[in-house]
Amino acid sequence: MAALSDYAENLVLNWLMTTGSATRPTAWYVSLHTGSPNDADDGANEISGNGYSRQALTVDAASGTGGTTSNNANVTFTASGGDWGTISHIGIYDASTSGNLLWHGSMTASKTIADGDTLQFNTGNIDLTIA
């Protein structure tokens, strides 16, 4: 993913560079968006309704020199009860509803989701990089 949110940037900086405490998230959820969410997380463009809910995300520990990790299990969304529109971006939140946006970025290709369609991110397809 391309960008850390303002919240996540501050969390990382406070943890790495100060003696203050930083509360680490204990769960992570993928969100779908019809446009780019922004660093300030004003709730822009996250879809809602028609059976939509954020889906749990688990990742492998980062290793090597790339500063990258990725999802270690499939993440699957299924539209039920209506269309979701064209999904172009995803986010990573620390809660299944509300919560704090941690990461956001565009998908390699947009996907139009109609009632009954499934969107799946296979293992290893959601990359998180700090560079």
N, CA, C and O atoms as a Tinker XYZ file with bonds, in Angstrom:
   524  protein
     1  N      0.836000   -1.166000    0.000000    73     2
     2  CA     0.000000    0.000000    0.000000    64     1     3
     3  C      0.884000    1.234000    0.000000    63     2     4     5
     4  O      2.042000    1.212000    0.419000    81     3
     5  N      0.307000    2.271000   -0.472000    73     3     6
     6  CA     1.085000    3.461000   -0.752000    64     5     7
     7  C      1.337000    4.364000    0.446000    63     6     8     9
     8  O      2.430000    4.918000    0.557000    81     7
     9  N      0.379000    4.536000    1.345000    73     7    10
    10  CA     0.541000    5.611000    2.322000    64     9    11
    11  C      0.055000    5.234000    3.706000    63    10    12    13
    12  O     -0.956000    4.549000    3.862000    81    11
    13  N      0.786000    5.688000    4.703000    73    11    14
    14  CA     0.320000    5.634000    6.081000    64    13    15
    15  C     -0.586000    6.835000    6.319000    63    14    16    17
    16  O     -0.374000    7.898000    5.736000    81    15
    17  N     -1.577000    6.673000    7.157000    73    15    18
    18  CA    -2.426000    7.801000    7.541000    64    17    19
    19  C     -1.666000    8.699000    8.511000    63    18    20    21
    20  O     -0.622000    8.317000    9.041000    81    19
    21  N     -2.204000    9.899000    8.737000    73    19    22
    22  CA    -1.614000   10.797000    9.733000    64    21    23
    23  C     -1.554000   10.107000   11.095000    63    22    24    25
    24  O     -0.552000   10.204000   11.804000    81    23
    25  N     -2.636000    9.409000   11.458000    73    23    26
    26  CA    -2.702000    8.701000   12.742000    64    25    27
    27  C     -1.553000    7.696000   12.853000    63    26    28    29
    28  O     -0.854000    7.660000   13.866000    81    27
    29  N     -1.357000    6.875000   11.805000    73    27    30
    30  CA    -0.322000    5.837000   11.845000    64    29    31
    31  C      1.081000    6.442000   11.841000    63    30    32    33
    32  O      1.976000    5.945000   12.526000    81    31
    33  N      1.269000    7.501000   11.079000    73    31    34
    34  CA     2.576000    8.161000   11.068000    64    33    35
    35  C      2.948000    8.635000   12.469000    63    34    36    37
    36  O      4.079000    8.436000   12.914000    81    35
    37  N      2.006000    9.257000   13.160000    73    35    38
    38  CA     2.262000    9.724000   14.527000    64    37    39
    39  C      2.501000    8.562000   15.478000    63    38    40    41
    40  O      3.367000    8.636000   16.350000    81    39
    41  N      1.738000    7.492000   15.313000    73    39    42
    42  CA     1.909000    6.298000   16.147000    64    41    43
    43  C      3.326000    5.746000   16.004000    63    42    44    45
    44  O      3.986000    5.457000   17.003000    81    43
    45  N      3.790000    5.601000   14.773000    73    43    46
    46  CA     5.136000    5.068000   14.519000    64    45    47
    47  C      6.205000    6.014000   15.060000    63    46    48    49
    48  O      7.137000    5.582000   15.739000    81    47
    49  N      6.070000    7.289000   14.762000    73    47    50
    50  CA     7.077000    8.249000   15.241000    64    49    51
    51  C      7.144000    8.300000   16.758000    63    50    52    53
    52  O      8.233000    8.335000   17.332000    81    51
    53  N      5.984000    8.303000   17.414000    73    51    54
    54  CA     5.990000    8.335000   18.879000    64    53    55
    55  C      6.606000    7.073000   19.458000    63    54    56    57
    56  O      7.334000    7.144000   20.449000    81    55
    57  N      6.332000    5.929000   18.867000    73    55    58
    58  CA     6.891000    4.672000   19.346000    64    57    59
    59  C      8.399000    4.618000   19.133000    63    58    60    61
    60  O      9.136000    4.178000   20.016000    81    59
    61  N      8.863000    5.063000   17.964000    73    59    62
    62  CA    10.287000    4.973000   17.644000    64    61    63
    63  C     11.136000    6.075000   18.277000    63    62    64    65
    64  O     12.282000    5.838000   18.660000    81    63
    65  N     10.573000    7.281000   18.387000    73    63    66
    66  CA    11.428000    8.427000   18.651000    64    65    67
    67  C     11.169000    9.161000   19.963000    63    66    68    69
    68  O     11.850000   10.146000   20.246000    81    67
    69  N     10.215000    8.719000   20.770000    73    67    70
    70  CA     9.964000    9.392000   22.036000    64    69    71
    71  C      9.907000    8.359000   23.150000    63    70    72    73
    72  O      9.913000    7.154000   22.899000    81    71
    73  N      9.854000    8.837000   24.359000    73    71    74
    74  CA     9.690000    7.927000   25.489000    64    73    75
    75  C      8.220000    7.742000   25.844000    63    74    76    77
    76  O      7.882000    6.980000   26.749000    81    75
    77  N      7.353000    8.445000   25.125000    73    75    78
    78  CA     5.916000    8.288000   25.344000    64    77    79
    79  C      5.450000    6.921000   24.885000    63    78    80    81
    80  O      6.123000    6.247000   24.105000    81    79
    81  N      4.313000    6.529000   25.370000    73    79    82
    82  CA     3.794000    5.230000   24.973000    64    81    83
    83  C      2.928000    5.362000   23.722000    63    82    84    85
    84  O      2.330000    6.408000   23.469000    81    83
    85  N      2.876000    4.307000   22.965000    73    83    86
    86  CA     2.025000    4.229000   21.781000    64    85    87
    87  C      1.229000    2.946000   21.885000    63    86    88    89
    88  O      1.795000    1.876000   22.108000    81    87
    89  N     -0.062000    3.043000   21.728000    73    87    90
    90  CA    -0.920000    1.860000   21.832000    64    89    91
    91  C     -0.979000    1.147000   20.494000    63    90    92    93
    92  O     -1.437000    1.704000   19.497000    81    91
    93  N     -0.513000   -0.080000   20.486000    73    91    94
    94  CA    -0.471000   -0.889000   19.281000    64    93    95
    95  C     -1.855000   -1.463000   19.001000    63    94    96    97
    96  O     -2.507000   -1.963000   19.918000    81    95
    97  N     -2.320000   -1.402000   17.746000    73    95    98
    98  CA    -3.590000   -2.051000   17.413000    64    97    99
    99  C     -3.500000   -3.554000   17.679000    63    98   100   101
   100  O     -2.422000   -4.143000   17.598000    81    99
   101  N     -4.623000   -4.158000   17.992000    73    99   102
   102  CA    -4.660000   -5.604000   18.246000    64   101   103
   103  C     -5.399000   -6.370000   17.159000    63   102   104   105
   104  O     -5.408000   -7.601000   17.163000    81   103
   105  N     -6.018000   -5.651000   16.229000    73   103   106
   106  CA    -6.703000   -6.275000   15.108000    64   105   107
   107  C     -6.670000   -5.303000   13.933000    63   106   108   109
   108  O     -6.534000   -4.094000   14.123000    81   107
   109  N     -6.794000   -5.840000   12.712000    73   107   110
   110  CA    -6.712000   -5.033000   11.507000    64   109   111
   111  C     -7.806000   -5.477000   10.548000    63   110   112   113
   112  O     -8.129000   -6.662000   10.457000    81   111
   113  N     -8.378000   -4.498000    9.827000    73   111   114
   114  CA    -9.499000   -4.765000    8.935000    64   113   115
   115  C     -9.310000   -4.025000    7.619000    63   114   116   117
   116  O     -8.881000   -2.871000    7.600000    81   115
   117  N     -9.635000   -4.700000    6.515000    73   115   118
   118  CA    -9.555000   -4.108000    5.186000    64   117   119
   119  C    -10.875000   -3.418000    4.880000    63   118   120   121
   120  O    -11.949000   -3.971000    5.116000    81   119
   121  N    -10.782000   -2.200000    4.348000    73   119   122
   122  CA   -11.954000   -1.443000    3.900000    64   121   123
   123  C    -11.870000   -1.251000    2.392000    63   122   124   125
   124  O    -10.781000   -1.246000    1.819000    81   123
   125  N    -13.033000   -1.092000    1.750000    73   123   126
   126  CA   -13.111000   -0.857000    0.310000    64   125   127
   127  C    -13.602000    0.557000    0.046000    63   126   128   129
   128  O    -14.469000    1.063000    0.758000    81   127
   129  N    -13.042000    1.198000   -0.985000    73   127   130
   130  CA   -13.356000    2.598000   -1.270000    64   129   131
   131  C    -13.569000    2.806000   -2.771000    63   130   132   133
   132  O    -12.940000    2.147000   -3.599000    81   131
   133  N    -14.463000    3.731000   -3.102000    73   131   134
   134  CA   -14.717000    4.095000   -4.499000    64   133   135
   135  C    -13.824000    5.244000   -4.952000    63   134   136   137
   136  O    -13.886000    5.644000   -6.114000    81   135
   137  N    -13.017000    5.768000   -4.085000    73   135   138
   138  CA   -12.047000    6.823000   -4.372000    64   137   139
   139  C    -10.998000    6.786000   -3.288000    63   138   140   141
   140  O    -11.086000    5.998000   -2.347000    81   139
   141  N    -10.031000    7.620000   -3.423000    73   139   142
   142  CA    -8.910000    7.602000   -2.485000    64   141   143
   143  C     -9.282000    8.150000   -1.116000    63   142   144   145
   144  O     -9.747000    9.286000   -1.014000    81   143
   145  N     -9.085000    7.355000   -0.047000    73   143   146
   146  CA    -9.172000    7.924000    1.296000    64   145   147
   147  C     -7.962000    8.845000    1.481000    63   146   148   149
   148  O     -6.962000    8.684000    0.781000    81   147
   149  N     -8.032000    9.769000    2.373000    73   147   150
   150  CA    -6.888000   10.655000    2.557000    64   149   151
   151  C     -6.210000   10.396000    3.893000    63   150   152   153
   152  O     -6.749000    9.697000    4.751000    81   151
   153  N     -5.023000   10.965000    4.059000    73   151   154
   154  CA    -4.235000   10.742000    5.276000    64   153   155
   155  C     -4.969000   11.134000    6.545000    63   154   156   157
   156  O     -4.756000   10.535000    7.599000    81   155
   157  N     -5.837000   12.142000    6.452000    73   155   158
   158  CA    -6.562000   12.620000    7.630000    64   157   159
   159  C     -7.755000   11.731000    7.970000    63   158   160   161
   160  O     -8.362000   11.914000    9.025000    81   159
   161  N     -8.109000   10.781000    7.117000    73   159   162
   162  CA    -9.232000    9.863000    7.315000    64   161   163
   163  C    -10.529000   10.599000    7.625000    63   162   164   165
   164  O    -11.056000   10.529000    8.735000    81   163
   165  N    -11.024000   11.297000    6.627000    73   163   166
   166  CA   -12.307000   11.980000    6.795000    64   165   167
   167  C    -13.485000   11.095000    6.392000    63   166   168   169
   168  O    -14.599000   11.584000    6.203000    81   167
   169  N    -13.232000    9.780000    6.260000    73   167   170
   170  CA   -14.296000    8.841000    5.917000    64   169   171
   171  C    -14.642000    8.843000    4.440000    63   170   172   173
   172  O    -15.629000    8.230000    4.033000    81   171
   173  N    -13.851000    9.516000    3.643000    73   171   174
   174  CA   -14.142000    9.667000    2.221000    64   173   175
   175  C    -14.176000    8.330000    1.493000    63   174   176   177
   176  O    -13.260000    7.514000    1.590000    81   175
   177  N    -15.255000    8.143000    0.768000    73   175   178
   178  CA   -15.350000    7.106000   -0.253000    64   177   179
   179  C    -15.435000    5.659000    0.231000    63   178   180   181
   180  O    -15.428000    4.757000   -0.607000    81   179
   181  N    -15.516000    5.389000    1.530000    73   179   182
   182  CA   -15.695000    3.992000    1.946000    64   181   183
   183  C    -17.126000    3.597000    1.621000    63   182   184   185
   184  O    -18.065000    4.342000    1.900000    81   183
   185  N    -17.287000    2.420000    1.028000    73   183   186
   186  CA   -18.633000    1.986000    0.677000    64   185   187
   187  C    -19.405000    1.611000    1.940000    63   186   188   189
   188  O    -18.821000    1.384000    3.000000    81   187
   189  N    -20.722000    1.551000    1.802000    73   187   190
   190  CA   -21.561000    1.157000    2.938000    64   189   191
   191  C    -22.838000    0.526000    2.396000    63   190   192   193
   192  O    -23.203000    0.719000    1.236000    81   191
   193  N    -23.506000   -0.231000    3.260000    73   191   194
   194  CA   -24.773000   -0.866000    2.894000    64   193   195
   195  C    -24.587000   -2.074000    1.992000    63   194   196   197
   196  O    -23.467000   -2.444000    1.642000    81   195
   197  N    -25.710000   -2.682000    1.622000    73   195   198
   198  CA   -25.736000   -3.823000    0.704000    64   197   199
   199  C    -24.827000   -4.966000    1.138000    63   198   200   201
   200  O    -24.166000   -5.598000    0.314000    81   199
   201  N    -24.804000   -5.224000    2.452000    73   199   202
   202  CA   -24.041000   -6.350000    2.985000    64   201   203
   203  C    -22.564000   -6.089000    3.186000    63   202   204   205
   204  O    -21.813000   -7.007000    3.514000    81   203
   205  N    -22.133000   -4.846000    2.994000    73   203   206
   206  CA   -20.705000   -4.534000    3.141000    64   205   207
   207  C    -20.287000   -4.507000    4.601000    63   206   208   209
   208  O    -21.002000   -3.980000    5.452000    81   207
   209  N    -19.137000   -5.071000    4.880000    73   207   210
   210  CA   -18.462000   -4.902000    6.170000    64   209   211
   211  C    -16.966000   -5.093000    5.942000    63   210   212   213
   212  O    -16.548000   -5.856000    5.071000    81   211
   213  N    -16.178000   -4.392000    6.732000    73   211   214
   214  CA   -14.733000   -4.577000    6.668000    64   213   215
   215  C    -14.408000   -6.020000    7.022000    63   214   216   217
   216  O    -15.114000   -6.660000    7.802000    81   215
   217  N    -13.328000   -6.521000    6.436000    73   215   218
   218  CA   -12.918000   -7.900000    6.654000    64   217   219
   219  C    -11.576000   -7.950000    7.383000    63   218   220   221
   220  O    -10.695000   -7.119000    7.160000    81   219
   221  N    -11.446000   -8.946000    8.259000    73   219   222
   222  CA   -10.231000   -9.105000    9.070000    64   221   223
   223  C     -9.011000   -9.360000    8.187000    63   222   224   225
   224  O     -9.095000   -9.996000    7.136000    81   223
   225  N     -7.885000   -8.843000    8.649000    73   223   226
   226  CA    -6.612000   -8.974000    7.949000    64   225   227
   227  C     -5.574000   -9.511000    8.910000    63   226   228   229
   228  O     -5.471000   -9.042000   10.044000    81   227
   229  N     -4.806000  -10.488000    8.467000    73   227   230
   230  CA    -3.630000  -10.947000    9.206000    64   229   231
   231  C     -2.439000  -10.868000    8.258000    63   230   232   233
   232  O     -2.570000  -11.099000    7.056000    81   231
   233  N     -1.276000  -10.539000    8.816000    73   231   234
   234  CA    -0.072000  -10.374000    8.003000    64   233   235
   235  C      1.089000  -11.141000    8.610000    63   234   236   237
   236  O      1.093000  -11.463000    9.798000    81   235
   237  N      2.070000  -11.424000    7.770000    73   235   238
   238  CA     3.300000  -12.055000    8.228000    64   237   239
   239  C      4.227000  -10.999000    8.813000    63   238   240   241
   240  O      4.105000   -9.814000    8.504000    81   239
   241  N      5.138000  -11.430000    9.646000    73   239   242
   242  CA     6.155000  -10.526000   10.175000    64   241   243
   243  C      7.049000  -10.065000    9.030000    63   242   244   245
   244  O      7.373000  -10.846000    8.135000    81   243
   245  N      7.444000   -8.803000    9.060000    73   243   246
   246  CA     8.359000   -8.282000    8.045000    64   245   247
   247  C      9.733000   -8.910000    8.237000    63   246   248   249
   248  O     10.148000   -9.190000    9.362000    81   247
   249  N     10.423000   -9.124000    7.140000    73   247   250
   250  CA    11.775000   -9.673000    7.209000    64   249   251
   251  C     12.578000   -9.155000    6.024000    63   250   252   253
   252  O     12.017000   -8.587000    5.087000    81   251
   253  N     13.863000   -9.348000    6.066000    73   251   254
   254  CA    14.711000   -8.902000    4.965000    64   253   255
   255  C     14.942000   -7.408000    5.006000    63   254   256   257
   256  O     14.840000   -6.781000    6.060000    81   255
   257  N     15.255000   -6.837000    3.851000    73   255   258
   258  CA    15.628000   -5.436000    3.776000    64   257   259
   259  C     14.594000   -4.554000    3.085000    63   258   260   261
   260  O     14.829000   -3.356000    2.929000    81   259
   261  N     13.467000   -5.103000    2.671000    73   259   262
   262  CA    12.503000   -4.337000    1.896000    64   261   263
   263  C     11.506000   -3.532000    2.691000    63   262   264   265
   264  O     10.828000   -2.675000    2.124000    81   263
   265  N     11.388000   -3.776000    3.999000    73   263   266
   266  CA    10.400000   -3.073000    4.791000    64   265   267
   267  C      8.982000   -3.379000    4.365000    63   266   268   269
   268  O      8.115000   -2.506000    4.412000    81   267
   269  N      8.733000   -4.623000    3.944000    73   267   270
   270  CA     7.436000   -5.009000    3.396000    64   269   271
   271  C      6.896000   -6.250000    4.088000    63   270   272   273
   272  O      7.649000   -7.148000    4.466000    81   271
   273  N      5.585000   -6.285000    4.245000    73   271   274
   274  CA     4.876000   -7.475000    4.683000    64   273   275
   275  C      3.616000   -7.587000    3.829000    63   274   276   277
   276  O      3.280000   -6.659000    3.093000    81   275
   277  N      2.925000   -8.709000    3.922000    73   275   278
   278  CA     1.698000   -8.881000    3.142000    64   277   279
   279  C      0.728000   -9.790000    3.883000    63   278   280   281
   280  O      1.087000  -10.442000    4.864000    81   279
   281  N     -0.517000   -9.819000    3.391000    73   279   282
   282  CA    -1.540000  -10.651000    4.022000    64   281   283
   283  C     -1.152000  -12.127000    3.921000    63   282   284   285
   284  O     -0.647000  -12.580000    2.894000    81   283
   285  N     -1.399000  -12.871000    5.014000    73   283   286
   286  CA    -1.050000  -14.293000    5.026000    64   285   287
   287  C     -2.264000  -15.201000    4.911000    63   286   288   289
   288  O     -2.164000  -16.404000    5.151000    81   287
   289  N     -3.408000  -14.636000    4.549000    73   287   290
   290  CA    -4.633000  -15.402000    4.287000    64   289   291
   291  C     -5.491000  -14.589000    3.322000    63   290   292   293
   292  O     -5.369000  -13.367000    3.245000    81   291
   293  N     -6.352000  -15.277000    2.593000    73   291   294
   294  CA    -7.265000  -14.588000    1.689000    64   293   295
   295  C     -8.161000  -13.626000    2.464000    63   294   296   297
   296  O     -8.524000  -13.898000    3.608000    81   295
   297  N     -8.517000  -12.499000    1.840000    73   295   298
   298  CA    -9.471000  -11.535000    2.387000    64   297   299
   299  C    -10.601000  -11.445000    1.372000    63   298   300   301
   300  O    -10.387000  -11.019000    0.237000    81   299
   301  N    -11.817000  -11.848000    1.780000    73   299   302
   302  CA   -12.929000  -11.981000    0.837000    64   301   303
   303  C    -14.114000  -11.125000    1.243000    63   302   304   305
   304  O    -14.528000  -11.127000    2.402000    81   303
   305  N    -14.658000  -10.388000    0.273000    73   303   306
   306  CA   -15.855000   -9.574000    0.423000    64   305   307
   307  C    -16.908000  -10.097000   -0.545000    63   306   308   309
   308  O    -16.580000  -10.446000   -1.679000    81   307
   309  N    -18.179000  -10.160000   -0.116000    73   307   310
   310  CA   -19.270000  -10.547000   -1.003000    64   309   311
   311  C    -20.413000   -9.549000   -0.875000    63   310   312   313
   312  O    -20.938000   -9.318000    0.214000    81   311
   313  N    -20.789000   -8.961000   -2.015000    73   311   314
   314  CA   -21.910000   -8.018000   -2.043000    64   313   315
   315  C    -23.212000   -8.797000   -1.912000    63   314   316   317
   316  O    -23.429000   -9.778000   -2.623000    81   315
   317  N    -24.072000   -8.362000   -1.007000    73   315   318
   318  CA   -25.373000   -9.007000   -0.872000    64   317   319
   319  C    -26.415000   -7.929000   -0.629000    63   318   320   321
   320  O    -26.305000   -7.154000    0.322000    81   319
   321  N    -27.413000   -7.878000   -1.475000    73   319   322
   322  CA   -28.471000   -6.899000   -1.302000    64   321   323
   323  C    -28.337000   -5.672000   -2.172000    63   322   324   325
   324  O    -29.142000   -4.748000   -2.052000    81   323
   325  N    -27.346000   -5.631000   -3.045000    73   323   326
   326  CA   -27.199000   -4.494000   -3.940000    64   325   327
   327  C    -25.779000   -4.322000   -4.433000    63   326   328   329
   328  O    -24.860000   -5.015000   -3.997000    81   327
   329  N    -25.619000   -3.387000   -5.349000    73   327   330
   330  CA   -24.316000   -3.101000   -5.946000    64   329   331
   331  C    -23.460000   -2.266000   -5.002000    63   330   332   333
   332  O    -23.982000   -1.509000   -4.184000    81   331
   333  N    -22.141000   -2.408000   -5.121000    73   331   334
   334  CA   -21.201000   -1.613000   -4.350000    64   333   335
   335  C    -20.538000   -0.531000   -5.187000    63   334   336   337
   336  O    -19.903000    0.367000   -4.634000    81   335
   337  N    -20.667000   -0.594000   -6.488000    73   335   338
   338  CA   -20.018000    0.376000   -7.360000    64   337   339
   339  C    -18.631000   -0.087000   -7.760000    63   338   340   341
   340  O    -18.301000   -1.270000   -7.674000    81   339
   341  N    -17.825000    0.870000   -8.201000    73   339   342
   342  CA   -16.471000    0.560000   -8.663000    64   341   343
   343  C    -15.474000    0.832000   -7.546000    63   342   344   345
   344  O    -15.301000    1.967000   -7.103000    81   343
   345  N    -14.827000   -0.234000   -7.105000    73   343   346
   346  CA   -13.859000   -0.165000   -6.008000    64   345   347
   347  C    -12.488000    0.118000   -6.614000    63   346   348   349
   348  O    -12.024000   -0.611000   -7.490000    81   347
   349  N    -11.844000    1.185000   -6.136000    73   347   350
   350  CA   -10.541000    1.564000   -6.678000    64   349   351
   351  C     -9.440000    1.609000   -5.624000    63   350   352   353
   352  O     -8.257000    1.597000   -5.963000    81   351
   353  N     -9.822000    1.661000   -4.336000    73   351   354
   354  CA    -8.839000    1.814000   -3.259000    64   353   355
   355  C     -9.219000    0.930000   -2.074000    63   354   356   357
   356  O    -10.378000    0.551000   -1.907000    81   355
   357  N     -8.221000    0.611000   -1.261000    73   355   358
   358  CA    -8.483000   -0.093000   -0.012000    64   357   359
   359  C     -7.808000    0.660000    1.131000    63   358   360   361
   360  O     -6.892000    1.455000    0.923000    81   359
   361  N     -8.280000    0.391000    2.327000    73   359   362
   362  CA    -7.683000    0.940000    3.528000    64   361   363
   363  C     -7.481000   -0.174000    4.541000    63   362   364   365
   364  O     -8.065000   -1.251000    4.413000    81   363
   365  N     -6.668000    0.079000    5.531000    73   363   366
   366  CA    -6.488000   -0.831000    6.652000    64   365   367
   367  C     -6.838000   -0.040000    7.915000    63   366   368   369
   368  O     -6.236000    0.996000    8.198000    81   367
   369  N     -7.813000   -0.541000    8.663000    73   367   370
   370  CA    -8.281000    0.102000    9.897000    64   369   371
   371  C     -7.948000   -0.771000   11.101000    63   370   372   373
   372  O     -7.647000   -1.956000   10.959000    81   371
   373  N     -8.006000   -0.173000   12.282000    73   371   374
   374  CA    -7.778000   -0.910000   13.528000    64   373   375
   375  C     -9.085000   -1.333000   14.191000    63   374   376   377
   376  O     -9.079000   -1.747000   15.350000    81   375
   377  N    -10.215000   -1.236000   13.468000    73   375   378
   378  CA   -11.510000   -1.645000   13.996000    64   377   379
   379  C    -12.424000   -2.041000   12.835000    63   378   380   381
   380  O    -12.258000   -1.569000   11.710000    81   379
   381  N    -13.388000   -2.911000   13.126000    73   379   382
   382  CA   -14.314000   -3.363000   12.086000    64   381   383
   383  C    -15.311000   -2.280000   11.698000    63   382   384   385
   384  O    -15.844000   -2.307000   10.588000    81   383
   385  N    -15.575000   -1.329000   12.588000    73   383   386
   386  CA   -16.371000   -0.138000   12.287000    64   385   387
   387  C    -15.685000    1.041000   12.963000    63   386   388   389
   388  O    -15.006000    0.870000   13.976000    81   387
   389  N    -15.855000    2.213000   12.418000    73   387   390
   390  CA   -15.188000    3.413000   12.937000    64   389   391
   391  C    -13.691000    3.150000   13.031000    63   390   392   393
   392  O    -13.089000    2.710000   12.051000    81   391
   393  N    -13.073000    3.407000   14.180000    73   391   394
   394  CA   -11.652000    3.141000   14.345000    64   393   395
   395  C    -10.780000    4.146000   13.621000    63   394   396   397
   396  O    -11.237000    5.211000   13.206000    81   395
   397  N     -9.505000    3.782000   13.477000    73   395   398
   398  CA    -8.494000    4.650000   12.878000    64   397   399
   399  C     -7.966000    4.040000   11.591000    63   398   400   401
   400  O     -7.609000    2.863000   11.552000    81   399
   401  N     -7.917000    4.845000   10.542000    73   399   402
   402  CA    -7.282000    4.426000    9.305000    64   401   403
   403  C     -5.779000    4.365000    9.545000    63   402   404   405
   404  O     -5.194000    5.310000   10.076000    81   403
   405  N     -5.148000    3.248000    9.155000    73   403   406
   406  CA    -3.709000    3.077000    9.313000    64   405   407
   407  C     -2.979000    3.228000    7.980000    63   406   408   409
   408  O     -1.989000    3.954000    7.886000    81   407
   409  N     -3.471000    2.545000    6.959000    73   407   410
   410  CA    -2.860000    2.534000    5.626000    64   409   411
   411  C     -3.949000    2.804000    4.604000    63   410   412   413
   412  O     -5.131000    2.591000    4.871000    81   411
   413  N     -3.545000    3.274000    3.435000    73   411   414
   414  CA    -4.464000    3.373000    2.309000    64   413   415
   415  C     -3.690000    3.385000    1.006000    63   414   416   417
   416  O     -2.538000    3.817000    0.953000    81   415
   417  N     -4.334000    2.906000   -0.039000    73   415   418
   418  CA    -3.689000    2.881000   -1.348000    64   417   419
   419  C     -4.640000    2.423000   -2.427000    63   418   420   421
   420  O     -5.728000    1.917000   -2.151000    81   419
   421  N     -4.214000    2.609000   -3.654000    73   419   422
   422  CA    -5.048000    2.218000   -4.787000    64   421   423
   423  C     -4.820000    0.755000   -5.131000    63   422   424   425
   424  O     -3.758000    0.189000   -4.874000    81   423
   425  N     -5.847000    0.163000   -5.717000    73   423   426
   426  CA    -5.740000   -1.209000   -6.204000    64   425   427
   427  C     -5.029000   -1.176000   -7.562000    63   426   428   429
   428  O     -5.034000   -0.151000   -8.242000    81   427
   429  N     -4.431000   -2.279000   -7.945000    73   427   430
   430  CA    -3.766000   -2.366000   -9.244000    64   429   431
   431  C     -4.758000   -2.085000  -10.369000    63   430   432   433
   432  O     -4.430000   -1.405000  -11.341000    81   431
   433  N     -5.968000   -2.610000  -10.229000    73   431   434
   434  CA    -7.039000   -2.372000  -11.202000    64   433   435
   435  C     -8.347000   -2.218000  -10.435000    63   434   436   437
   436  O     -8.608000   -2.956000   -9.485000    81   435
   437  N     -9.161000   -1.262000  -10.849000    73   435   438
   438  CA   -10.478000   -1.082000  -10.229000    64   437   439
   439  C    -11.365000   -2.263000  -10.562000    63   438   440   441
   440  O    -11.162000   -2.947000  -11.565000    81   439
   441  N    -12.357000   -2.496000   -9.705000    73   439   442
   442  CA   -13.273000   -3.632000   -9.891000    64   441   443
   443  C    -14.687000   -3.163000   -9.586000    63   442   444   445
   444  O    -14.949000   -2.641000   -8.503000    81   443
   445  N    -15.601000   -3.348000  -10.538000    73   443   446
   446  CA   -17.005000   -3.023000  -10.324000    64   445   447
   447  C    -17.675000   -4.213000   -9.662000    63   446   448   449
   448  O    -17.606000   -5.333000  -10.167000    81   447
   449  N    -18.333000   -3.966000   -8.517000    73   447   450
   450  CA   -18.959000   -5.031000   -7.736000    64   449   451
   451  C    -20.476000   -4.867000   -7.803000    63   450   452   453
   452  O    -21.027000   -3.865000   -7.348000    81   451
   453  N    -21.137000   -5.868000   -8.376000    73   451   454
   454  CA   -22.595000   -5.900000   -8.454000    64   453   455
   455  C    -23.135000   -6.843000   -7.383000    63   454   456   457
   456  O    -22.380000   -7.613000   -6.788000    81   455
   457  N    -24.431000   -6.780000   -7.142000    73   455   458
   458  CA   -25.081000   -7.642000   -6.161000    64   457   459
   459  C    -24.696000   -9.100000   -6.399000    63   458   460   461
   460  O    -24.871000   -9.622000   -7.500000    81   459
   461  N    -24.176000   -9.749000   -5.367000    73   459   462
   462  CA   -23.787000  -11.154000   -5.452000    64   461   463
   463  C    -22.349000  -11.394000   -5.869000    63   462   464   465
   464  O    -21.865000  -12.522000   -5.776000    81   463
   465  N    -21.648000  -10.356000   -6.329000    73   463   466
   466  CA   -20.250000  -10.512000   -6.722000    64   465   467
   467  C    -19.350000  -10.661000   -5.497000    63   466   468   469
   468  O    -19.683000  -10.216000   -4.398000    81   467
   469  N    -18.208000  -11.296000   -5.717000    73   467   470
   470  CA   -17.200000  -11.465000   -4.681000    64   469   471
   471  C    -15.916000  -10.775000   -5.110000    63   470   472   473
   472  O    -15.515000  -10.863000   -6.271000    81   471
   473  N    -15.280000  -10.097000   -4.185000    73   471   474
   474  CA   -13.961000   -9.510000   -4.397000    64   473   475
   475  C    -13.033000  -10.158000   -3.383000    63   474   476   477
   476  O    -13.259000  -10.076000   -2.175000    81   475
   477  N    -11.979000  -10.806000   -3.887000    73   475   478
   478  CA   -11.053000  -11.494000   -2.994000    64   477   479
   479  C     -9.631000  -11.030000   -3.255000    63   478   480   481
   480  O     -9.194000  -10.916000   -4.400000    81   479
   481  N     -8.919000  -10.764000   -2.167000    73   479   482
   482  CA    -7.491000  -10.490000   -2.219000    64   481   483
   483  C     -6.801000  -11.771000   -1.763000    63   482   484   485
   484  O     -6.879000  -12.140000   -0.592000    81   483
   485  N     -6.132000  -12.440000   -2.683000    73   483   486
   486  CA    -5.470000  -13.693000   -2.348000    64   485   487
   487  C     -4.283000  -13.448000   -1.423000    63   486   488   489
   488  O     -3.762000  -12.336000   -1.340000    81   487
   489  N     -3.870000  -14.490000   -0.740000    73   487   490
   490  CA    -2.706000  -14.434000    0.139000    64   489   491
   491  C     -1.532000  -13.804000   -0.607000    63   490   492   493
   492  O     -1.207000  -14.199000   -1.727000    81   491
   493  N     -0.908000  -12.826000    0.026000    73   491   494
   494  CA     0.253000  -12.168000   -0.550000    64   493   495
   495  C     -0.055000  -11.009000   -1.477000    63   494   496   497
   496  O      0.872000  -10.389000   -1.998000    81   495
   497  N     -1.334000  -10.691000   -1.703000    73   495   498
   498  CA    -1.694000   -9.620000   -2.650000    64   497   499
   499  C     -1.922000   -8.264000   -2.020000    63   498   500   501
   500  O     -2.057000   -7.281000   -2.749000    81   499
   501  N     -1.971000   -8.159000   -0.706000    73   499   502
   502  CA    -2.043000   -6.859000   -0.045000    64   501   503
   503  C     -0.662000   -6.613000    0.563000    63   502   504   505
   504  O     -0.310000   -7.191000    1.592000    81   503
   505  N      0.103000   -5.755000   -0.084000    73   503   506
   506  CA     1.464000   -5.464000    0.366000    64   505   507
   507  C      1.494000   -4.176000    1.179000    63   506   508   509
   508  O      0.925000   -3.164000    0.770000    81   507
   509  N      2.150000   -4.216000    2.316000    73   507   510
   510  CA     2.329000   -3.060000    3.183000    64   509   511
   511  C      3.828000   -2.772000    3.256000    63   510   512   513
   512  O      4.614000   -3.630000    3.657000    81   511
   513  N      4.220000   -1.547000    2.861000    73   511   514
   514  CA     5.639000   -1.207000    2.786000    64   513   515
   515  C      5.918000    0.095000    3.513000    63   514   516   517
   516  O      5.174000    1.067000    3.380000    81   515
   517  N      6.982000    0.104000    4.271000    73   515   518
   518  CA     7.518000    1.337000    4.857000    64   517   519
   519  C      8.867000    1.542000    4.200000    63   518   520   521
   520  O      9.774000    0.719000    4.327000    81   519
   521  N      8.978000    2.648000    3.501000    73   519   522
   522  CA    10.241000    2.897000    2.778000    64   521   523
   523  C     10.653000    4.346000    2.947000    63   522   524
   524  O     11.685000    4.760000    2.419000    81   523
